[in-house]
Amino acid sequence: MNVWLSCLGVSDMSEMRDSGVDWIGKCPASWKFLKGKYIFSLRNDRGNTIELQLLSPTQKFGVIPQSLFEELTTNTAVKVKENTDLSQFKTIHKGDFCISLRSFQGGFEYCVYEGVVSPAYQVFYPITKICDNYYKYLFKDQSFISKMNSYTLSLRDGKNIAFADFGSTYLPIPPVSEQEKTSLFLDEKCSEIDMLFADIQTEIDILEEYKRSVITEKVSKGLNLDVVMKDSSIGWIPKVPSHWNVSKFKYHLKRQTIKNHGDATVLSLYREFGIIPKDSREDNHNVTSEDTSKYLYVKKGDFVINKMKAWQGSVAVSNYNGIVSPAYYVYEFSDESIYKDYFHYLMRNRMYAIEFRRLSGGIREGQWDLSAVSLENIWILIPPYNEQVAIAEYLNKTTKEIEEIINRKKEQLAVLEEYKKTIIYEYVTGKKVHA
């Protein structure tokens, strides 16, 4: 039995013991435990004698130079003023760890650069012989993150984890040789998972792009690609089928500002899903006002647009009655020349997103605003009504088929993600030991 387990790289359970640490549970009998403050020490140096390079912690890429931050992440880096004295920022060396302001969500971040970080972060480094890479995995383990998260539950104002909290936490200390073997094994396994994850994500991206291209083609050219085309007289839509009408938004929709429906269902606008009940999704963190009397009433079939995010695709025809934030525009169709499902696809396609971006203005990109006048003067494409119906039905069927494939691939990503978390947990906590 022992030989068989050894071949699998799994410790014999007879060699396991209760660690006495709640987030570890059982562990190999040879493992020791110490409080974090006896393994790591807080670094309080200011400036850096090698290079005053500003670094930023990220959950996915560790601590990286700000010059790479926006290139590698989807976030906008917080810019420091040109005259900021970086010598007053905290030193961080290669091999150090950083307690990010959001550590309780994504673990502690490992640094492979020399530089400085904001004084808001806490930097710590090993004071005993360890394998850095083993602890890099340990500090990203979900059970460790949950333990750290428990320290924040009683904290107010979103305070981040203090080094003292971490320092009082018992950490495993496997033999260094075992740390190194575990580290190398996890490098190999996680790399395989990451490569497979990236391949599937690429497939999803291709499918998403294909879906967008199909929508754009059908709402701007129709289903018959052999139809005679004409100049649209719209610079950003060069040609359209010769029998289509081109008209302004304001001639077919009328703005509505009905309020005082505070007891109605609160709706929220998603780029991916259109407009849906806010409480139907757990990932909506926008706070609903306690007083919703000023929220705008939406009827099923109304067109709704988030004026600050129109350029991102936050526009939709509603399938629900309810209320939306006063920051939205609500429009009612004023004639019957437009099939609403067709209009939904038309306004959510990339051509209009680009035009909304051009028409929006503001100090910062995240606060760009599309005026009602600009929206109402935008050109819209109006095929014959029966053709609008045919286009919408075709897109309903085609996009549903594409989305079903995408959802299956997203399920595969979720399985891979969970598998990666599982093997990290099993090996950094000693449930399995690589031979």
Long-range contacts (C-beta under 8 A, 24 or more apart in sequence): 6-435, 7-435, 8-435, 9-185, 9-432, 9-433, 9-434, 9-435, 10-432, 10-433, 11-430, 11-432, 11-433, 16-430, 19-172, 20-170, 21-170, 21-172, 22-147, 23-143, 23-144, 23-146, 23-147, 24-143, 24-170, 24-172, 24-429, 24-430, 25-429, 25-431, 26-430, 26-431, 27-172, 27-429, 27-430, 27-431, 28-174, 28-430, 28-433, 30-174, 30-175, 30-178, 31-172, 31-173, 31-174, 31-430, 32-172, 32-173, 33-170, 33-171, 33-172, 33-173, 34-170, 34-171, 34-173, 35-167, 35-168, 35-169, 35-170, 35-171, 36-166, 36-167, 36-168, 36-169, 36-170, 36-171, 37-163, 37-167, 37-168, 38-127, 38-128, 39-126, 39-127, 39-128, 39-130, 39-171, 39-173, 40-97, 40-124, 40-125, 40-126, 40-127, 40-166, 40-167, 41-124, 41-125, 41-127, 42-122, 42-123, 42-124, 42-163, 42-167, 43-90, 43-91, 43-92, 43-93, 43-96, 43-123, 43-124, 43-125, 44-90, 45-90, 45-91, 46-87, 46-88, 46-89, 46-90, 46-91, 47-86, 47-87, 47-88, 47-89, 47-91, 47-116, 48-91, 48-92, 48-114, 48-115, 48-116, 50-114, 51-114, 51-115, 52-86, 52-87, 52-89, 52-115, 52-116, 53-113, 53-114, 53-115, 53-116, 54-80, 54-86, 54-89, 54-115, 54-116, 54-117, 55-92, 55-111, 55-113, 55-115, 55-116, 55-117, 56-117, 57-98, 57-100, 57-109, 57-117, 57-121, 58-109, 59-100, 59-102, 59-105, 59-106, 59-107, 59-109, 60-106, 62-109, 62-110, 62-111, 62-112, 62-136, 63-92, 63-96, 63-98, 63-109, 63-110, 63-111, 63-112, 63-113, 63-117, 64-113, 65-113, 65-115, 76-365, 76-366, 86-116, 87-116, 88-119, 89-116, 89-117, 89-118, 89-119, 90-116, 90-117, 90-118, 90-119, 90-121, 90-123, 91-116, 91-123, 92-116, 92-117, 92-123, 93-125, 95-125, 95-126, 95-132, 96-123, 96-124, 96-125, 97-123, 97-124, 97-125, 97-135, 97-136, 97-139, 98-122, 98-123, 98-124, 99-123, 99-124, 99-160, 99-161, 99-163, 99-166, 100-160, 101-160, 102-160, 103-145, 103-148, 103-160, 103-161, 104-145, 104-148, 104-149, 104-151, 104-152, 104-160, 104-161, 105-145, 106-140, 106-145, 107-139, 107-140, 107-141, 107-144, 107-145, 107-148, 108-139, 108-140, 108-166, 110-136, 110-139, 120-160, 122-160, 122-162, 122-163, 124-163, 124-166, 129-176, 130-173, 130-176, 130-179, 131-176, 131-179, 131-180, 131-183, 133-180, 133-183, 133-187, 134-174, 134-179, 134-180, 134-182, 134-183, 134-428, 135-171, 135-179, 136-183, 137-182, 137-183, 137-186, 137-424, 137-427, 137-428, 138-171, 138-172, 138-428, 140-424, 141-421, 141-424, 141-425, 141-428, 141-429, 142-421, 142-424, 142-425, 143-425, 143-429, 144-428, 172-428, 172-429, 172-430, 174-430, 178-433, 181-434, 182-427, 182-428, 182-433, 182-434, 184-434, 185-427, 185-434, 186-423, 186-424, 186-427, 186-428, 189-423, 190-420, 190-423, 190-424, 193-416, 193-419, 193-420, 194-420, 196-416, 197-413, 197-416, 197-417, 200-409, 200-412, 200-413, 200-416, 201-413, 203-409, 204-406, 204-409, 204-410, 204-413, 207-402, 207-405, 207-406, 207-409, 208-406, 210-402, 211-398, 211-399, 211-402, 211-403, 211-406, 212-349, 212-350, 214-395, 214-398, 214-399, 214-402, 215-345, 215-348, 215-349, 215-395, 215-399, 216-349, 216-350, 216-351, 218-345, 218-391, 218-394, 218-395, 219-342, 219-345, 219-346, 219-349, 219-381, 219-391, 219-395, 220-349, 220-351, 220-381, 222-383, 222-387, 222-391, 223-387, 223-390, 223-391, 223-394, 232-379, 232-381, 234-379, 236-351, 236-354, 236-355, 236-358, 237-351, 237-379, 237-381, 240-381, 241-383, 243-383, 243-384, 244-381, 244-382, 244-383, 244-384, 245-381, 245-382, 245-383, 246-379, 246-380, 246-381, 246-382, 247-379, 247-380, 247-382, 248-376, 248-377, 248-378, 248-379, 248-380, 249-375, 249-376, 249-377, 249-378, 249-379, 249-380, 250-376, 250-377, 251-334, 252-333, 252-334, 252-335, 252-337, 252-338, 252-380, 252-382, 253-303, 253-331, 253-332, 253-333, 253-334, 253-376, 254-331, 254-332, 254-334, 255-329, 255-330, 255-331, 255-372, 255-376, 256-296, 256-297, 256-302, 256-330, 256-331, 256-332, 257-296, 257-330, 258-296, 258-297, 258-330, 259-293, 259-294, 259-295, 259-296, 259-297, 260-293, 261-295, 261-297, 261-323, 262-291, 262-292, 262-293, 262-295, 262-323, 264-295, 264-297, 264-321, 264-322, 264-323, 265-320, 265-321, 265-322, 265-323, 266-292, 266-295, 266-322, 266-323, 266-324, 267-298, 267-304, 267-318, 267-320, 267-322, 267-323, 267-324, 268-324, 269-304, 269-305, 269-306, 269-309, 269-314, 269-315, 269-316, 269-324, 269-328, 270-314, 271-309, 271-312, 271-313, 271-314, 274-316, 274-317, 274-318, 274-319, 274-344, 274-348, 275-304, 275-316, 275-317, 275-318, 275-319, 275-320, 275-324, 276-320, 277-320, 277-322, 286-325, 292-323, 294-326, 295-323, 295-324, 295-325, 295-326, 296-323, 296-324, 296-325, 296-326, 296-328, 296-330, 297-322, 297-323, 297-330, 298-322, 298-323, 298-324, 298-330, 299-332, 301-332, 301-333, 301-340, 302-330, 302-331, 302-332, 302-333, 303-330, 303-331, 303-332, 303-333, 303-340, 303-343, 303-347, 304-328, 304-329, 304-330, 304-331, 305-329, 305-331, 305-347, 305-370, 305-375, 307-369, 307-370, 307-371, 307-372, 307-375, 308-360, 308-366, 308-367, 308-368, 308-369, 308-370, 310-353, 310-356, 310-360, 310-370, 310-375, 311-353, 311-354, 311-356, 311-357, 311-360, 311-368, 311-370, 312-353, 313-348, 313-353, 315-347, 315-348, 315-352, 315-356, 316-344, 316-347, 316-348, 317-341, 317-343, 317-344, 329-372, 329-375, 336-385, 337-382, 337-385, 338-380, 338-382, 338-385, 338-388, 339-385, 339-388, 339-389, 339-392, 341-389, 341-392, 341-393, 341-396, 342-383, 342-388, 342-389, 342-391, 342-392, 343-380, 343-388, 344-392, 345-391, 345-392, 345-395, 346-380, 346-381, 347-380, 352-378
